[in-house]
């Protein structure tokens, strides 16, 4: 897979988010070349976590969600 582009802006995160461990990323994305060209690695990582979480079914049968707050 082609290396994703760097993010065009400076990225930062709050201290509380920095100390919150991320779950293991088990979802293997198959991004089309167009996405790899125009999305940064940080953006593709967020999308991968969202896809992974959406595959989870909740006890009521609904799919789990993922909130990206930018």
PDB file of N, H, CA, C and O in Angstrom:
ATOM      1  N   UNK A   1       0.850  -1.176   0.000  1.00  0.00           N
ATOM      2  CA  UNK A   1       0.000   0.000   0.000  1.00  0.00           C
ATOM      3  C   UNK A   1       0.895   1.239   0.000  1.00  0.00           C
ATOM      4  O   UNK A   1       1.904   1.292   0.704  1.00  0.00           O
ATOM      5  N   UNK A   2       0.512   2.222  -0.794  1.00  0.00           N
ATOM      6  H   UNK A   2      -0.308   2.179  -1.365  1.00  0.00           H
ATOM      7  CA  UNK A   2       1.253   3.479  -0.856  1.00  0.00           C
ATOM      8  C   UNK A   2       1.138   4.220   0.473  1.00  0.00           C
ATOM      9  O   UNK A   2       0.076   4.235   1.096  1.00  0.00           O
ATOM     10  N   UNK A   3       2.236   4.830   0.896  1.00  0.00           N
ATOM     11  H   UNK A   3       3.098   4.818   0.389  1.00  0.00           H
ATOM     12  CA  UNK A   3       2.254   5.589   2.146  1.00  0.00           C
ATOM     13  C   UNK A   3       1.308   6.788   2.038  1.00  0.00           C
ATOM     14  O   UNK A   3       1.332   7.506   1.038  1.00  0.00           O
ATOM     15  N   UNK A   4       0.461   7.013   3.077  1.00  0.00           N
ATOM     16  H   UNK A   4       0.440   6.430   3.889  1.00  0.00           H
ATOM     17  CA  UNK A   4      -0.456   8.156   3.030  1.00  0.00           C
ATOM     18  C   UNK A   4       0.307   9.471   3.100  1.00  0.00           C
ATOM     19  O   UNK A   4       1.443   9.533   3.571  1.00  0.00           O
ATOM     20  N   UNK A   5      -0.341  10.503   2.626  1.00  0.00           N
ATOM     21  H   UNK A   5      -1.264  10.454   2.245  1.00  0.00           H
ATOM     22  CA  UNK A   5       0.281  11.823   2.649  1.00  0.00           C
ATOM     23  C   UNK A   5       0.307  12.356   4.077  1.00  0.00           C
ATOM     24  O   UNK A   5      -0.456  11.917   4.938  1.00  0.00           O
ATOM     25  N   UNK A   6       1.201  13.309   4.305  1.00  0.00           N
ATOM     26  H   UNK A   6       1.821  13.665   3.605  1.00  0.00           H
ATOM     27  CA  UNK A   6       1.260  13.917   5.633  1.00  0.00           C
ATOM     28  C   UNK A   6       0.076  14.855   5.801  1.00  0.00           C
ATOM     29  O   UNK A   6      -0.510  15.317   4.822  1.00  0.00           O
ATOM     30  N   UNK A   7      -0.264  15.128   7.038  1.00  0.00           N
ATOM     31  H   UNK A   7       0.212  14.753   7.833  1.00  0.00           H
ATOM     32  CA  UNK A   7      -1.408  15.997   7.319  1.00  0.00           C
ATOM     33  C   UNK A   7      -1.023  17.446   7.035  1.00  0.00           C
ATOM     34  O   UNK A   7       0.065  17.874   7.419  1.00  0.00           O
ATOM     35  N   UNK A   8      -1.892  18.212   6.370  1.00  0.00           N
ATOM     36  H   UNK A   8      -2.776  17.864   6.058  1.00  0.00           H
ATOM     37  CA  UNK A   8      -1.537  19.582   5.980  1.00  0.00           C
ATOM     38  C   UNK A   8      -1.486  20.582   7.131  1.00  0.00           C
ATOM     39  O   UNK A   8      -0.904  21.657   6.987  1.00  0.00           O
ATOM     40  N   UNK A   9      -2.085  20.245   8.263  1.00  0.00           N
ATOM     41  H   UNK A   9      -2.557  19.371   8.379  1.00  0.00           H
ATOM     42  CA  UNK A   9      -2.104  21.165   9.403  1.00  0.00           C
ATOM     43  C   UNK A   9      -1.419  20.520  10.599  1.00  0.00           C
ATOM     44  O   UNK A   9      -1.212  19.307  10.631  1.00  0.00           O
ATOM     45  N   UNK A  10      -1.074  21.335  11.570  1.00  0.00           N
ATOM     46  H   UNK A  10      -1.242  22.321  11.544  1.00  0.00           H
ATOM     47  CA  UNK A  10      -0.476  20.823  12.799  1.00  0.00           C
ATOM     48  C   UNK A  10      -1.559  20.099  13.597  1.00  0.00           C
ATOM     49  O   UNK A  10      -2.662  20.615  13.777  1.00  0.00           O
ATOM     50  N   UNK A  11      -1.231  18.899  14.069  1.00  0.00           N
ATOM     51  H   UNK A  11      -0.335  18.479  13.923  1.00  0.00           H
ATOM     52  CA  UNK A  11      -2.187  18.113  14.852  1.00  0.00           C
ATOM     53  C   UNK A  11      -1.839  18.205  16.326  1.00  0.00           C
ATOM     54  O   UNK A  11      -0.664  18.238  16.692  1.00  0.00           O
ATOM     55  N   UNK A  12      -2.842  18.245  17.159  1.00  0.00           N
ATOM     56  H   UNK A  12      -3.796  18.219  16.862  1.00  0.00           H
ATOM     57  CA  UNK A  12      -2.624  18.236  18.602  1.00  0.00           C
ATOM     58  C   UNK A  12      -3.778  17.490  19.246  1.00  0.00           C
ATOM     59  O   UNK A  12      -4.833  17.310  18.638  1.00  0.00           O
ATOM     60  N   UNK A  13      -3.569  17.057  20.486  1.00  0.00           N
ATOM     61  H   UNK A  13      -2.712  17.204  20.980  1.00  0.00           H
ATOM     62  CA  UNK A  13      -4.641  16.407  21.222  1.00  0.00           C
ATOM     63  C   UNK A  13      -4.558  16.830  22.679  1.00  0.00           C
ATOM     64  O   UNK A  13      -3.492  17.183  23.182  1.00  0.00           O
ATOM     65  N   UNK A  14      -5.690  16.789  23.336  1.00  0.00           N
ATOM     66  H   UNK A  14      -6.557  16.502  22.926  1.00  0.00           H
ATOM     67  CA  UNK A  14      -5.738  17.190  24.738  1.00  0.00           C
ATOM     68  C   UNK A  14      -4.977  16.177  25.593  1.00  0.00           C
ATOM     69  O   UNK A  14      -4.829  15.020  25.197  1.00  0.00           O
ATOM     70  N   UNK A  15      -4.492  16.605  26.765  1.00  0.00           N
ATOM     71  H   UNK A  15      -4.613  17.544  27.087  1.00  0.00           H
ATOM     72  CA  UNK A  15      -3.789  15.661  27.643  1.00  0.00           C
ATOM     73  C   UNK A  15      -4.632  14.441  28.009  1.00  0.00           C
ATOM     74  O   UNK A  15      -4.116  13.325  28.072  1.00  0.00           O
ATOM     75  N   UNK A  16      -5.922  14.651  28.250  1.00  0.00           N
ATOM     76  H   UNK A  16      -6.341  15.558  28.199  1.00  0.00           H
ATOM     77  CA  UNK A  16      -6.774  13.512  28.622  1.00  0.00           C
ATOM     78  C   UNK A  16      -6.885  12.506  27.475  1.00  0.00           C
ATOM     79  O   UNK A  16      -6.914  11.298  27.710  1.00  0.00           O
ATOM     80  N   UNK A  17      -6.945  12.994  26.254  1.00  0.00           N
ATOM     81  H   UNK A  17      -6.921  13.975  26.064  1.00  0.00           H
ATOM     82  CA  UNK A  17      -6.983  12.085  25.103  1.00  0.00           C
ATOM     83  C   UNK A  17      -5.638  11.409  24.893  1.00  0.00           C
ATOM     84  O   UNK A  17      -5.581  10.247  24.490  1.00  0.00           O
ATOM     85  N   UNK A  18      -4.566  12.122  25.162  1.00  0.00           N
ATOM     86  H   UNK A  18      -4.612  13.066  25.489  1.00  0.00           H
ATOM     87  CA  UNK A  18      -3.233  11.563  24.974  1.00  0.00           C
ATOM     88  C   UNK A  18      -2.978  10.393  25.918  1.00  0.00           C
ATOM     89  O   UNK A  18      -2.222   9.481  25.583  1.00  0.00           O
ATOM     90  N   UNK A  19      -3.605  10.411  27.103  1.00  0.00           N
ATOM     91  H   UNK A  19      -4.219  11.152  27.376  1.00  0.00           H
ATOM     92  CA  UNK A  19      -3.403   9.343  28.076  1.00  0.00           C
ATOM     93  C   UNK A  19      -4.461   8.247  27.993  1.00  0.00           C
ATOM     94  O   UNK A  19      -4.431   7.301  28.781  1.00  0.00           O
ATOM     95  N   UNK A  20      -5.391   8.360  27.053  1.00  0.00           N
ATOM     96  H   UNK A  20      -5.415   9.128  26.413  1.00  0.00           H
ATOM     97  CA  UNK A  20      -6.412   7.336  26.864  1.00  0.00           C
ATOM     98  C   UNK A  20      -5.931   6.369  25.792  1.00  0.00           C
ATOM     99  O   UNK A  20      -5.775   6.758  24.634  1.00  0.00           O
ATOM    100  N   UNK A  21      -5.696   5.119  26.161  1.00  0.00           N
ATOM    101  H   UNK A  21      -5.823   4.803  27.101  1.00  0.00           H
ATOM    102  CA  UNK A  21      -5.188   4.175  25.164  1.00  0.00           C
ATOM    103  C   UNK A  21      -6.233   3.863  24.094  1.00  0.00           C
ATOM    104  O   UNK A  21      -7.419   3.714  24.390  1.00  0.00           O
ATOM    105  N   UNK A  22      -5.783   3.771  22.880  1.00  0.00           N
ATOM    106  H   UNK A  22      -4.820   3.892  22.640  1.00  0.00           H
ATOM    107  CA  UNK A  22      -6.667   3.402  21.771  1.00  0.00           C
ATOM    108  C   UNK A  22      -6.848   1.887  21.770  1.00  0.00           C
ATOM    109  O   UNK A  22      -5.952   1.153  22.186  1.00  0.00           O
ATOM    110  N   UNK A  23      -8.003   1.420  21.306  1.00  0.00           N
ATOM    111  H   UNK A  23      -8.731   2.016  20.968  1.00  0.00           H
ATOM    112  CA  UNK A  23      -8.161  -0.026  21.173  1.00  0.00           C
ATOM    113  C   UNK A  23      -7.246  -0.531  20.051  1.00  0.00           C
ATOM    114  O   UNK A  23      -6.804   0.234  19.194  1.00  0.00           O
ATOM    115  N   UNK A  24      -6.982  -1.810  20.081  1.00  0.00           N
ATOM    116  H   UNK A  24      -7.340  -2.432  20.777  1.00  0.00           H
ATOM    117  CA  UNK A  24      -6.169  -2.387  19.016  1.00  0.00           C
ATOM    118  C   UNK A  24      -6.915  -2.236  17.696  1.00  0.00           C
ATOM    119  O   UNK A  24      -8.102  -2.549  17.608  1.00  0.00           O
ATOM    120  N   UNK A  25      -6.233  -1.769  16.697  1.00  0.00           N
ATOM    121  H   UNK A  25      -5.269  -1.515  16.768  1.00  0.00           H
ATOM    122  CA  UNK A  25      -6.860  -1.590  15.387  1.00  0.00           C
ATOM    123  C   UNK A  25      -6.735  -2.906  14.625  1.00  0.00           C
ATOM    124  O   UNK A  25      -5.661  -3.261  14.141  1.00  0.00           O
ATOM    125  N   UNK A  26      -7.850  -3.618  14.531  1.00  0.00           N
ATOM    126  H   UNK A  26      -8.722  -3.330  14.924  1.00  0.00           H
ATOM    127  CA  UNK A  26      -7.876  -4.916  13.867  1.00  0.00           C
ATOM    128  C   UNK A  26      -8.433  -4.821  12.452  1.00  0.00           C
ATOM    129  O   UNK A  26      -8.225  -5.715  11.632  1.00  0.00           O
ATOM    130  N   UNK A  27      -9.139  -3.737  12.175  1.00  0.00           N
ATOM    131  H   UNK A  27      -9.309  -3.011  12.841  1.00  0.00           H
ATOM    132  CA  UNK A  27      -9.731  -3.541  10.853  1.00  0.00           C
ATOM    133  C   UNK A  27      -8.623  -3.275   9.842  1.00  0.00           C
ATOM    134  O   UNK A  27      -7.768  -2.416  10.058  1.00  0.00           O
ATOM    135  N   UNK A  28      -8.643  -4.007   8.751  1.00  0.00           N
ATOM    136  H   UNK A  28      -9.337  -4.705   8.575  1.00  0.00           H
ATOM    137  CA  UNK A  28      -7.649  -3.805   7.694  1.00  0.00           C
ATOM    138  C   UNK A  28      -8.323  -3.061   6.548  1.00  0.00           C
ATOM    139  O   UNK A  28      -9.086  -3.655   5.786  1.00  0.00           O
ATOM    140  N   UNK A  29      -8.048  -1.767   6.421  1.00  0.00           N
ATOM    141  H   UNK A  29      -7.429  -1.285   7.040  1.00  0.00           H
ATOM    142  CA  UNK A  29      -8.698  -0.994   5.356  1.00  0.00           C
ATOM    143  C   UNK A  29      -8.092  -1.322   3.995  1.00  0.00           C
ATOM    144  O   UNK A  29      -6.924  -1.690   3.874  1.00  0.00           O
ATOM    145  N   UNK A  30      -8.911  -1.176   3.009  1.00  0.00           N
ATOM    146  H   UNK A  30      -9.860  -0.877   3.107  1.00  0.00           H
ATOM    147  CA  UNK A  30      -8.455  -1.322   1.622  1.00  0.00           C
ATOM    148  C   UNK A  30      -8.845  -0.037   0.905  1.00  0.00           C
ATOM    149  O   UNK A  30      -9.742  -0.022   0.062  1.00  0.00           O
ATOM    150  N   UNK A  31      -8.150   1.041   1.262  1.00  0.00           N
ATOM    151  H   UNK A  31      -7.421   1.028   1.947  1.00  0.00           H
ATOM    152  CA  UNK A  31      -8.480   2.340   0.697  1.00  0.00           C
ATOM    153  C   UNK A  31      -8.106   2.391  -0.775  1.00  0.00           C
ATOM    154  O   UNK A  31      -7.023   1.944  -1.154  1.00  0.00           O
ATOM    155  N   UNK A  32      -8.988   2.929  -1.611  1.00  0.00           N
ATOM    156  H   UNK A  32      -9.867   3.292  -1.303  1.00  0.00           H
ATOM    157  CA  UNK A  32      -8.642   3.099  -3.023  1.00  0.00           C
ATOM    158  C   UNK A  32      -7.483   4.090  -3.165  1.00  0.00           C
ATOM    159  O   UNK A  32      -7.295   4.943  -2.296  1.00  0.00           O
ATOM    160  N   UNK A  33      -6.714   3.991  -4.233  1.00  0.00           N
ATOM    161  H   UNK A  33      -6.867   3.298  -4.938  1.00  0.00           H
ATOM    162  CA  UNK A  33      -5.581   4.904  -4.434  1.00  0.00           C
ATOM    163  C   UNK A  33      -5.963   6.376  -4.302  1.00  0.00           C
ATOM    164  O   UNK A  33      -5.161   7.175  -3.818  1.00  0.00           O
ATOM    165  N   UNK A  34      -7.161   6.745  -4.721  1.00  0.00           N
ATOM    166  H   UNK A  34      -7.812   6.096  -5.115  1.00  0.00           H
ATOM    167  CA  UNK A  34      -7.591   8.142  -4.641  1.00  0.00           C
ATOM    168  C   UNK A  34      -7.598   8.625  -3.189  1.00  0.00           C
ATOM    169  O   UNK A  34      -7.174   9.745  -2.903  1.00  0.00           O
ATOM    170  N   UNK A  35      -8.081   7.774  -2.269  1.00  0.00           N
ATOM    171  H   UNK A  35      -8.425   6.864  -2.502  1.00  0.00           H
ATOM    172  CA  UNK A  35      -8.123   8.172  -0.861  1.00  0.00           C
ATOM    173  C   UNK A  35      -6.717   8.262  -0.285  1.00  0.00           C
ATOM    174  O   UNK A  35      -6.419   9.172   0.488  1.00  0.00           O
ATOM    175  N   UNK A  36      -5.866   7.337  -0.651  1.00  0.00           N
ATOM    176  H   UNK A  36      -6.108   6.598  -1.279  1.00  0.00           H
ATOM    177  CA  UNK A  36      -4.492   7.363  -0.136  1.00  0.00           C
ATOM    178  C   UNK A  36      -3.759   8.603  -0.612  1.00  0.00           C
ATOM    179  O   UNK A  36      -2.819   9.067   0.035  1.00  0.00           O
ATOM    180  N   UNK A  37      -4.184   9.131  -1.729  1.00  0.00           N
ATOM    181  H   UNK A  37      -4.947   8.754  -2.254  1.00  0.00           H
ATOM    182  CA  UNK A  37      -3.525  10.317  -2.285  1.00  0.00           C
ATOM    183  C   UNK A  37      -3.986  11.600  -1.590  1.00  0.00           C
ATOM    184  O   UNK A  37      -3.193  12.524  -1.407  1.00  0.00           O
ATOM    185  N   UNK A  38      -5.250  11.662  -1.207  1.00  0.00           N
ATOM    186  H   UNK A  38      -5.894  10.912  -1.356  1.00  0.00           H
ATOM    187  CA  UNK A  38      -5.813  12.910  -0.697  1.00  0.00           C
ATOM    188  C   UNK A  38      -6.060  12.947   0.805  1.00  0.00           C
ATOM    189  O   UNK A  38      -6.344  14.015   1.348  1.00  0.00           O
ATOM    190  N   UNK A  39      -5.961  11.810   1.491  1.00  0.00           N
ATOM    191  H   UNK A  39      -5.731  10.943   1.050  1.00  0.00           H
ATOM    192  CA  UNK A  39      -6.166  11.784   2.936  1.00  0.00           C
ATOM    193  C   UNK A  39      -4.836  11.556   3.637  1.00  0.00           C
ATOM    194  O   UNK A  39      -3.989  10.805   3.151  1.00  0.00           O
ATOM    195  N   UNK A  40      -4.661  12.198   4.764  1.00  0.00           N
ATOM    196  H   UNK A  40      -5.349  12.807   5.158  1.00  0.00           H
ATOM    197  CA  UNK A  40      -3.431  12.001   5.527  1.00  0.00           C
ATOM    198  C   UNK A  40      -3.513  10.692   6.305  1.00  0.00           C
ATOM    199  O   UNK A  40      -4.583  10.095   6.423  1.00  0.00           O
ATOM    200  N   UNK A  41      -2.392  10.259   6.826  1.00  0.00           N
ATOM    201  H   UNK A  41      -1.522  10.743   6.730  1.00  0.00           H
ATOM    202  CA  UNK A  41      -2.370   9.059   7.643  1.00  0.00           C
ATOM    203  C   UNK A  41      -3.263   9.188   8.858  1.00  0.00           C
ATOM    204  O   UNK A  41      -3.930   8.228   9.243  1.00  0.00           O
ATOM    205  N   UNK A  42      -3.283  10.376   9.475  1.00  0.00           N
ATOM    206  H   UNK A  42      -2.741  11.156   9.163  1.00  0.00           H
ATOM    207  CA  UNK A  42      -4.135  10.603  10.649  1.00  0.00           C
ATOM    208  C   UNK A  42      -5.615  10.486  10.280  1.00  0.00           C
ATOM    209  O   UNK A  42      -6.404   9.938  11.050  1.00  0.00           O
ATOM    210  N   UNK A  43      -5.988  10.991   9.121  1.00  0.00           N
ATOM    211  H   UNK A  43      -5.347  11.435   8.495  1.00  0.00           H
ATOM    212  CA  UNK A  43      -7.384  10.899   8.682  1.00  0.00           C
ATOM    213  C   UNK A  43      -7.754   9.456   8.365  1.00  0.00           C
ATOM    214  O   UNK A  43      -8.847   9.009   8.715  1.00  0.00           O
ATOM    215  N   UNK A  44      -6.861   8.723   7.709  1.00  0.00           N
ATOM    216  H   UNK A  44      -5.974   9.087   7.425  1.00  0.00           H
ATOM    217  CA  UNK A  44      -7.151   7.333   7.382  1.00  0.00           C
ATOM    218  C   UNK A  44      -7.226   6.478   8.649  1.00  0.00           C
ATOM    219  O   UNK A  44      -8.007   5.528   8.706  1.00  0.00           O
ATOM    220  N   UNK A  45      -6.415   6.810   9.671  1.00  0.00           N
ATOM    221  H   UNK A  45      -5.781   7.582   9.625  1.00  0.00           H
ATOM    222  CA  UNK A  45      -6.485   6.086  10.932  1.00  0.00           C
ATOM    223  C   UNK A  45      -7.853   6.298  11.580  1.00  0.00           C
ATOM    224  O   UNK A  45      -8.462   5.342  12.060  1.00  0.00           O
ATOM    225  N   UNK A  46      -8.338   7.532  11.600  1.00  0.00           N
ATOM    226  H   UNK A  46      -7.843   8.309  11.210  1.00  0.00           H
ATOM    227  CA  UNK A  46      -9.648   7.829  12.189  1.00  0.00           C
ATOM    228  C   UNK A  46     -10.750   7.095  11.444  1.00  0.00           C
ATOM    229  O   UNK A  46     -11.666   6.560  12.070  1.00  0.00           O
ATOM    230  N   UNK A  47     -10.680   7.061  10.131  1.00  0.00           N
ATOM    231  H   UNK A  47      -9.937   7.495   9.623  1.00  0.00           H
ATOM    232  CA  UNK A  47     -11.673   6.352   9.321  1.00  0.00           C
ATOM    233  C   UNK A  47     -11.624   4.858   9.622  1.00  0.00           C
ATOM    234  O   UNK A  47     -12.665   4.208   9.713  1.00  0.00           O
ATOM    235  N   UNK A  48     -10.420   4.313   9.776  1.00  0.00           N
ATOM    236  H   UNK A  48      -9.574   4.841   9.701  1.00  0.00           H
ATOM    237  CA  UNK A  48     -10.272   2.888  10.075  1.00  0.00           C
ATOM    238  C   UNK A  48     -10.913   2.540  11.418  1.00  0.00           C
ATOM    239  O   UNK A  48     -11.589   1.517  11.529  1.00  0.00           O
ATOM    240  N   UNK A  49     -10.709   3.379  12.441  1.00  0.00           N
ATOM    241  H   UNK A  49     -10.159   4.210  12.350  1.00  0.00           H
ATOM    242  CA  UNK A  49     -11.339   3.144  13.734  1.00  0.00           C
ATOM    243  C   UNK A  49     -12.862   3.232  13.622  1.00  0.00           C
ATOM    244  O   UNK A  49     -13.575   2.454  14.257  1.00  0.00           O
ATOM    245  N   UNK A  50     -13.360   4.164  12.827  1.00  0.00           N
ATOM    246  H   UNK A  50     -12.781   4.796  12.311  1.00  0.00           H
ATOM    247  CA  UNK A  50     -14.804   4.288  12.641  1.00  0.00           C
ATOM    248  C   UNK A  50     -15.367   3.049  11.955  1.00  0.00           C
ATOM    249  O   UNK A  50     -16.399   2.531  12.380  1.00  0.00           O
ATOM    250  N   UNK A  51     -14.710   2.564  10.905  1.00  0.00           N
ATOM    251  H   UNK A  51     -13.871   2.984  10.560  1.00  0.00           H
ATOM    252  CA  UNK A  51     -15.163   1.343  10.230  1.00  0.00           C
ATOM    253  C   UNK A  51     -15.165   0.166  11.201  1.00  0.00           C
ATOM    254  O   UNK A  51     -16.117  -0.613  11.243  1.00  0.00           O
ATOM    255  N   UNK A  52     -14.089   0.045  11.981  1.00  0.00           N
ATOM    256  H   UNK A  52     -13.316   0.677  11.946  1.00  0.00           H
ATOM    257  CA  UNK A  52     -13.978  -1.062  12.925  1.00  0.00           C
ATOM    258  C   UNK A  52     -15.113  -1.028  13.944  1.00  0.00           C
ATOM    259  O   UNK A  52     -15.734  -2.055  14.221  1.00  0.00           O
ATOM    260  N   UNK A  53     -15.382   0.143  14.495  1.00  0.00           N
ATOM    261  H   UNK A  53     -14.878   0.977  14.269  1.00  0.00           H
ATOM    262  CA  UNK A  53     -16.436   0.272  15.506  1.00  0.00           C
ATOM    263  C   UNK A  53     -17.814   0.011  14.907  1.00  0.00           C
ATOM    264  O   UNK A  53     -18.677  -0.568  15.567  1.00  0.00           O
ATOM    265  N   UNK A  54     -18.025   0.433  13.663  1.00  0.00           N
ATOM    266  H   UNK A  54     -17.324   0.903  13.127  1.00  0.00           H
ATOM    267  CA  UNK A  54     -19.323   0.262  13.016  1.00  0.00           C
ATOM    268  C   UNK A  54     -19.629  -1.212  12.762  1.00  0.00           C
ATOM    269  O   UNK A  54     -20.794  -1.583  12.619  1.00  0.00           O
ATOM    270  N   UNK A  55     -18.598  -2.054  12.704  1.00  0.00           N
ATOM    271  H   UNK A  55     -17.652  -1.752  12.820  1.00  0.00           H
ATOM    272  CA  UNK A  55     -18.826  -3.489  12.515  1.00  0.00           C
ATOM    273  C   UNK A  55     -19.358  -4.153  13.787  1.00  0.00           C
ATOM    274  O   UNK A  55     -19.884  -5.264  13.732  1.00  0.00           O
ATOM    275  N   UNK A  56     -19.225  -3.484  14.919  1.00  0.00           N
ATOM    276  H   UNK A  56     -18.797  -2.581  14.964  1.00  0.00           H
ATOM    277  CA  UNK A  56     -19.670  -4.036  16.208  1.00  0.00           C
ATOM    278  C   UNK A  56     -21.189  -3.916  16.336  1.00  0.00           C
ATOM    279  O   UNK A  56     -21.760  -2.853  16.096  1.00  0.00           O
ATOM    280  N   UNK A  57     -21.825  -5.008  16.713  1.00  0.00           N
ATOM    281  H   UNK A  57     -21.360  -5.872  16.908  1.00  0.00           H
ATOM    282  CA  UNK A  57     -23.269  -4.987  16.942  1.00  0.00           C
ATOM    283  C   UNK A  57     -23.533  -4.851  18.435  1.00  0.00           C
ATOM    284  O   UNK A  57     -22.931  -5.550  19.251  1.00  0.00           O
ATOM    285  N   UNK A  58     -24.435  -3.948  18.780  1.00  0.00           N
ATOM    286  H   UNK A  58     -24.924  -3.381  18.117  1.00  0.00           H
ATOM    287  CA  UNK A  58     -24.820  -3.717  20.166  1.00  0.00           C
ATOM    288  C   UNK A  58     -25.867  -4.756  20.586  1.00  0.00           C
ATOM    289  O   UNK A  58     -26.457  -5.409  19.724  1.00  0.00           O
ATOM    290  N   UNK A  59     -26.109  -4.921  21.892  1.00  0.00           N
ATOM    291  H   UNK A  59     -25.630  -4.390  22.592  1.00  0.00           H
ATOM    292  CA  UNK A  59     -27.103  -5.907  22.357  1.00  0.00           C
ATOM    293  C   UNK A  59     -28.495  -5.718  21.745  1.00  0.00           C
ATOM    294  O   UNK A  59     -29.241  -6.685  21.590  1.00  0.00           O
ATOM    295  N   UNK A  60     -28.846  -4.467  21.396  1.00  0.00           N
ATOM    296  H   UNK A  60     -28.240  -3.682  21.522  1.00  0.00           H
ATOM    297  CA  UNK A  60     -30.177  -4.228  20.812  1.00  0.00           C
ATOM    298  C   UNK A  60     -30.201  -4.463  19.298  1.00  0.00           C
ATOM    299  O   UNK A  60     -31.229  -4.246  18.657  1.00  0.00           O
ATOM    300  N   UNK A  61     -29.077  -4.907  18.723  1.00  0.00           N
ATOM    301  H   UNK A  61     -28.242  -5.083  19.244  1.00  0.00           H
ATOM    302  CA  UNK A  61     -29.035  -5.212  17.289  1.00  0.00           C
ATOM    303  C   UNK A  61     -28.566  -4.065  16.419  1.00  0.00           C
ATOM    304  O   UNK A  61     -28.303  -4.257  15.231  1.00  0.00           O
ATOM    305  N   UNK A  62     -28.455  -2.864  16.995  1.00  0.00           N
ATOM    306  H   UNK A  62     -28.668  -2.708  17.959  1.00  0.00           H
ATOM    307  CA  UNK A  62     -27.971  -1.726  16.232  1.00  0.00           C
ATOM    308  C   UNK A  62     -26.438  -1.770  16.127  1.00  0.00           C
ATOM    309  O   UNK A  62     -25.760  -2.425  16.919  1.00  0.00           O
ATOM    310  N   UNK A  63     -25.932  -1.071  15.149  1.00  0.00           N
ATOM    311  H   UNK A  63     -26.483  -0.539  14.506  1.00  0.00           H
ATOM    312  CA  UNK A  63     -24.474  -0.985  15.008  1.00  0.00           C
ATOM    313  C   UNK A  63     -23.926   0.117  15.913  1.00  0.00           C
ATOM    314  O   UNK A  63     -24.574   1.138  16.145  1.00  0.00           O
ATOM    315  N   UNK A  64     -22.724  -0.119  16.413  1.00  0.00           N
ATOM    316  H   UNK A  64     -22.198  -0.949  16.224  1.00  0.00           H
ATOM    317  CA  UNK A  64     -22.076   0.885  17.267  1.00  0.00           C
ATOM    318  C   UNK A  64     -21.639   2.072  16.407  1.00  0.00           C
ATOM    319  O   UNK A  64     -21.419   1.934  15.204  1.00  0.00           O
ATOM    320  N   UNK A  65     -21.520   3.211  17.028  1.00  0.00           N
ATOM    321  H   UNK A  65     -21.699   3.323  18.005  1.00  0.00           H
ATOM    322  CA  UNK A  65     -21.098   4.413  16.334  1.00  0.00           C
ATOM    323  C   UNK A  65     -19.708   4.855  16.774  1.00  0.00           C
ATOM    324  O   UNK A  65     -19.130   4.316  17.717  1.00  0.00           O
ATOM    325  N   UNK A  66     -19.204   5.827  16.079  1.00  0.00           N
ATOM    326  H   UNK A  66     -19.673   6.265  15.312  1.00  0.00           H
ATOM    327  CA  UNK A  66     -17.886   6.365  16.375  1.00  0.00           C
ATOM    328  C   UNK A  66     -17.953   7.860  16.134  1.00  0.00           C
ATOM    329  O   UNK A  66     -18.330   8.304  15.050  1.00  0.00           O
ATOM    330  N   UNK A  67     -17.588   8.637  17.146  1.00  0.00           N
ATOM    331  H   UNK A  67     -17.282   8.276  18.027  1.00  0.00           H
ATOM    332  CA  UNK A  67     -17.653  10.102  17.040  1.00  0.00           C
ATOM    333  C   UNK A  67     -16.282  10.668  16.783  1.00  0.00           C
ATOM    334  O   UNK A  67     -15.350  10.427  17.550  1.00  0.00           O
ATOM    335  N   UNK A  68     -16.150  11.418  15.713  1.00  0.00           N
ATOM    336  H   UNK A  68     -16.908  11.615  15.090  1.00  0.00           H
ATOM    337  CA  UNK A  68     -14.906  12.116  15.406  1.00  0.00           C
ATOM    338  C   UNK A  68     -15.165  13.585  15.659  1.00  0.00           C
ATOM    339  O   UNK A  68     -15.910  14.225  14.917  1.00  0.00           O
ATOM    340  N   UNK A  69     -14.555  14.122  16.698  1.00  0.00           N
ATOM    341  H   UNK A  69     -13.950  13.602  17.301  1.00  0.00           H
ATOM    342  CA  UNK A  69     -14.759  15.529  17.038  1.00  0.00           C
ATOM    343  C   UNK A  69     -13.557  16.340  16.632  1.00  0.00           C
ATOM    344  O   UNK A  69     -12.497  16.257  17.253  1.00  0.00           O
ATOM    345  N   UNK A  70     -13.719  17.110  15.608  1.00  0.00           N
ATOM    346  H   UNK A  70     -14.580  17.178  15.104  1.00  0.00           H
ATOM    347  CA  UNK A  70     -12.615  17.956  15.148  1.00  0.00           C
ATOM    348  C   UNK A  70     -12.982  19.399  15.336  1.00  0.00           C
ATOM    349  O   UNK A  70     -12.191  20.284  15.012  1.00  0.00           O
TER     350      UNK A  70
END
